[in-house]
Amino acid sequence: QYHFRGFQQTTGGSASAGLDYENNGFYLGTWAADVADGIEVDFYGGYGIQLDSGLSLGIGATTYQYTGDFDSAYNEINLSAGFELFSVGYHHGKWDGELGNEAATEGDYSLLTVAIEKNGFTGTFGVYGQDSAGEYFEIAYGTEIAGFEVGVGAIISGSDLDDDEALYFSLSKSFAL
């Protein structure tokens, strides 16, 4: 299953692919995945910096677009900061609304995440705000085996989201062009 920020996107497996460009802290990219009814296509860009003190800062923008009848678009601004094991992220966005009733259902959302990462283990807690409500917790482990990135994780979504638990496995391969 494909889960994103505590929300289940598919009931079965999902395949995805992406392409990123980075240069001196600036980045641009696109990513696509199959979802329940169609394809999700994301476009993103931004700037990140790592200071000599170890503090990292980032700012970016992401748009999530969908084909088929899965969902309407989400557009957001992303802010992040990190130091050593800890990081925080703030995402502020606008949802175009429920398909067929966009004008009456469009809304704003925010998401605050707090994460800790060490030796391949990551724990993330996220809380939604504004027109959205809910929270989720995700714990994961990832490592490289024979040139592939492999991972396992668990997601627990609060009752305002999916009120669901999921265990997932991932397999990916990154390469430079």
Residue pairs with C-beta under 8 A, 6 or more apart in sequence:
1 8
1 9
1 10
1 11
1 12
1 13
1 14
1 166
1 168
2 8
2 9
2 10
2 14
2 16
2 33
2 35
3 9
3 155
3 166
3 168
5 111
5 126
5 136
6 126
6 134
6 135
6 136
6 138
6 155
6 157
6 158
6 161
6 162
7 157
7 161
7 162
8 157
8 162
8 164
8 166
9 33
9 35
9 36
9 40
10 34
10 35
10 36
11 36
14 33
14 34
14 35
15 33
15 34
16 31
16 32
16 33
16 34
17 31
17 32
17 33
18 29
18 30
18 31
18 32
19 29
19 30
19 31
20 27
20 28
20 29
21 27
21 28
21 29
25 47
25 48
25 49
26 45
26 46
26 47
27 44
27 45
27 46
27 47
27 48
27 60
28 44
28 45
29 43
29 44
29 45
30 41
30 42
30 43
30 44
31 41
31 42
31 44
32 39
32 40
32 41
32 42
33 39
33 40
34 40
35 66
35 68
35 70
35 71
36 70
37 68
37 69
37 70
38 66
38 67
38 68
38 69
38 70
39 66
39 67
39 68
40 64
40 65
40 66
40 70
41 64
41 65
41 66
41 67
42 62
42 63
42 64
42 65
43 62
43 63
43 65
44 60
44 61
44 62
44 63
44 78
45 60
45 61
46 58
46 59
46 60
46 61
46 78
47 58
47 59
47 60
48 56
48 57
48 58
48 59
48 60
48 80
49 56
49 57
49 58
50 56
51 57
54 83
54 84
55 81
55 82
55 83
56 80
56 81
56 82
56 83
56 87
57 80
57 81
58 78
58 79
58 80
58 81
59 77
59 78
59 79
59 80
60 77
60 78
61 75
61 76
61 77
61 78
62 74
62 75
62 76
62 78
63 73
63 74
63 75
63 76
64 73
64 74
64 75
65 73
66 72
66 73
69 99
71 99
72 95
72 96
72 97
72 98
72 99
72 102
73 95
73 96
74 93
74 94
74 95
74 96
74 109
75 93
75 94
76 91
76 92
76 93
76 94
77 91
77 92
77 93
78 89
78 90
78 91
79 89
79 90
79 91
80 87
80 88
80 89
80 90
81 87
81 88
82 88
85 116
85 117
85 118
86 114
86 115
86 116
87 113
87 114
87 115
87 116
87 117
88 112
88 113
88 114
88 115
89 111
89 112
89 113
89 115
90 110
90 111
90 112
90 113
91 110
91 111
91 113
92 108
92 109
92 110
93 108
93 109
93 110
93 111
94 106
94 107
94 108
94 109
95 106
95 107
95 108
95 109
95 131
96 102
96 106
97 103
97 104
97 105
97 106
97 107
98 104
98 105
107 130
107 131
107 132
108 130
108 131
109 128
109 129
109 130
109 131
109 132
110 128
110 129
110 130
110 132
111 126
111 127
111 128
111 129
111 132
112 126
112 127
112 129
113 124
113 125
113 126
113 127
114 124
114 125
114 126
115 122
115 123
115 124
115 125
116 122
116 123
117 123
120 141
120 142
120 143
121 139
121 140
121 141
122 138
122 139
122 140
122 141
122 142
123 137
123 138
123 139
123 140
124 137
124 138
124 139
125 135
125 136
125 137
126 135
126 136
126 137
126 138
127 134
127 135
128 134
128 135
128 160
128 161
133 160
134 157
134 158
134 159
134 160
134 161
135 157
135 158
135 160
135 161
136 155
136 156
136 157
136 158
136 161
137 155
137 156
138 153
138 154
138 155
138 156
139 153
139 154
140 151
140 152
140 153
140 154
141 151
141 152
141 153
142 149
142 150
142 151
142 152
142 170
143 149
143 150
143 151
144 150
147 173
148 171
148 172
148 173
149 170
149 171
149 172
149 173
149 174
150 169
150 170
150 171
151 169
151 170
151 171
152 167
152 168
152 169
152 170
153 167
153 168
153 170
154 165
154 166
154 167
154 168
155 164
155 165
155 166
155 168
156 164
156 165
157 163
157 164
157 165
